[in-house]
């Protein structure tokens, strides 16, 4: 069932990446859940991972503005007080929650960091053993201070050379990790990275 949610704010992180904040409406969700966000005319929707913690009063979504993206370009025109149609939360991806006490690691590219932010905002007292975050440009590493404060973060920047960051793909960092055979890996982001 879909419902209307009031827009609270839009916060730009970079010229291409922004965060949509809406009212929560007391709906329950788990880190890893997504919600389908609809275009203004309701003809199309796209799933976005929730980036909020389970106790946060608002819903947060990290969106990359795509030049031909019907949803991402529609959302940037919304103002506080406007409404947006969204589905109820859904999904089976449960970062950190299905590891049954075993160590676990997060690997994300770009806006794929959203479900891991949700986990850390919800269960920050049980951090992953590793969190690898790959971005094209250093400015794309949103919530960097929060991530560095709440987990063991390794950042990979593919299109510029930044001191103290790996220059290349996030998957280049995997061989440097110390992990056991029972470590669970949770991946979110570009299909090429996951493959």
N, C-alpha and C positions, 0 to 999 in steps of 0.2 A: 504494500500500500504506500502511495506517495503522499507527501504533505508539503505545505509551504513553510519555509523557515525565514525568519527576518535576518537580513544582512546587518551585522554589527560593524564591520570594518573590512577594508582591503588594505593590506600592507605590502608595499613593494620591497622585495629584497634586492633585485637587480632589474635592469630594463626588460628582462624576459621572464623573471620568476616572481610571483606574488603569492600572498597567503590570503585566503578568504576566511573570514570569521563570521559564523552565523549563530543564532540562538540554538540552544541545545534541545529544548522541549522535553527535557527529562528522559530522553531515550537512552537505553542501555546499549553498550557496545563493548567489544573486546579489542585490544591492540591487534592490528592486522585487518580489521573490518574495513570495508569500503562502503560508499554510498553513491548511487547513481545521481548525478546532477544533470538537470534537464536544461535545454535551450529555452529561450523566452516563449517560443510558440509551442513547446512541448513535443516537437517532432523528433528530436534526437536527444540522447543522453550519453554520458560517459562516466565510468566508475572512477572515483578518486578515493585514495586511502585516507582515513581519518588520521590526523596528526596530533589530536588532543589526547590528554590523559583521561583516564576513565572517570576521574572526579572533577575535571574541569567544567566550568559553567557554560562554556561555548564549544562549538565544533570548529575545528581548524582543518583547512585543506591547502596543500601546497600545489600550485598550478603553474605550469610553464605555458606562457602565451605562445601559441602556434599560429603562424601567419594565416593559415586556412582553417584553423580550428574553430568550429561553430560554437562549442561550449566555452573554450578559454577566451575567445574574443567577446562573447556575450557577457561573461561574468565581470570583465573589467569595467563595463559601463554601469554596474550596479552601485548604488549609494546606500549608506546607512539608512535603514527604514524600509528599503525595498525588500521584496520577497523573492526567494528562489525555490523552485520545486525540486525536492530530493526524495529518493527512495528511503526505506528503512535500511539500517546497516545490515550488511551481509558479508559472507566470506568464510573461508576455512583456514586461511593463513594465520598462524598463531606464533609469531616470533617470541622465542624464549619460553613460551608457556607449555610447549609439548616436549621439552627436553627431559622431563621427569628426573630432575636433579643432576643430569649430566652437564658438562660444560657446553657452552654454545657461543656462536659467533654470528655477527651480522655483516653482510656485504651489500652495499647499496651504490647505485649510480644516480646522480641528479635528484629529481623529485622522489625517487624511490626510497629516500631516507624517511619519508613520512611515517610508515608503520613502525619504524624503529624509534622515532621521536615519541610516538604514542606509547610504546613499551616503556621507554626510559622515564616518561612523565608519569606513568602508572606504577611501575615496579622498579624504580631507580635503585632501590636497596639491593637488588639482585642484578648487577650489570653483566653484560656479555664478557666473555674472556677476551674477545677482540671485536672491534667495529672498524670495518674498512669502508671508506667513502670515496667514490670516484666522481670527479667533476671535470668539465672541460676547462673552465677558468676558475681561479681561486675565489672570485666573488660569488660563484655559484654554490659554494659550500655554505649553505644557509645554516643558521643556528650553531655555528662552529664553536662559539664559547660554551654554549650549553652542552654540546656533545663532549668537548674536551673535559668539562667538569664532571660529567656523569659516566664516562666510560673510557676505556683504553682505545683511543682513536688513532687510526693511520689514514692520512689523506693522500690521495693520488690525483694529480692535476695533469691532464693529458695535453693541453694546448698551450701551456706556458710553463716556464721554468721558475719555480718559486722555492726560495730557501726553506729547508726543513720539511718539504713535501716531496713525495716521490713524483718524478716527472715521467708520466706514462699511464698505462691502464691500471685500474684497481686490481685486476687479476694478477698483475706482476708481483703484488705483495704476498700472495698466498704461500709461495715457497719459504718465506721468511718467518712464518708463524710457527709457534710451538703449540701443538695440540695433540690430544690423545685420540685413539681410535673411536671413542664413544662421543666425540665432540659433534654437536649438531650445528649445521650451517643453515642460515636463513638468508635468502637472496631476494632482492627487489630492485628492479630498474630495467635497463635496456636488455632486450632479448639476447643480444650478442654477448653481453657479459654473463648472463645466466647460462647460455649454451657453453 
